[in-house]
């Protein structure tokens, strides 16, 4: 399980590039996975890919989701 990471704000370019990917064109729900892979940096992972995000996204959603986790941590700063 990944314990340490940083998440930056999503830019318009992030959204445009995510929407243009073939996976997102086939499944619009995949856009969020692509966006997360672009904005999350994990301490122990050199390059966060959509495959990595899709592997932990389901597990994280059981306790409120990674979105809420990052929002809570951002609110503490």
ABEGO torsion letter per residue (X at the ends): XBABBBBBBBBAAAAAAAAABAAAAABAAAAAAAAAAAABBBAABABBBAAAAAAAAAAAAAAGEAAAAAAAAAAAX
